[in-house]
Amino acid sequence: NKEECFLAAYDAGVDRLLAAIDDALDTLAPDWLAASRRAVEVYLAAMAASPAFARAFLIEALGAGQRSLERRGQVQDRFAAQLEAVHRRARAEIADIPSVSALTFRAAVGAVNELVTAHVLEHGAATLPELTDAILDVHLALLVGRDRAARLATR
């Protein structure tokens, strides 16, 4: 039925998107910040390259029924796990970065989701890569603290 088709397409797109981000995070980037930037770039480029998926992923999934909302929640958890991995790598490379709660990772995902959704609604998906620095600012502020984020942004 229509719901099954939507969920199958959603799942396939999500799996490709998350695998691409995992690959970016697993690259031999010189440091955690470079890997994080590359992951954000991959995410935004993938969404920009597939505007129909971006709209379905960000907007239509919200109104596609309970099963879609459950899937969306699972995807948000997977994004949060990716951010947690970035944070672990940052803490391994920089000793004085404090630990943060699991809720912080989910909050960062929510903040990014809101920025990306608003951009798609206002400007379409094609220009999503313009958000790279804004998303990195959110990640840095929440995951390593505002003061350190300001210092890292000037590197």
Buried (B, 14 or more C-beta within 10 A) or exposed (E): EEEEEBBEBBEEBBEEBBEBBBEBBEEEBEEBBEBBBBBBBBBBBBBBEBBEBBBBBBEBBEEBBEEBEEBBEEBBEBBBBBBBBBBEBBBEEBEEBEEBEEEBBBBBBBBBBEBBBEBBEEEEBEEBBEBBEBBBBBBBBBBBBEEBBEEBEEE
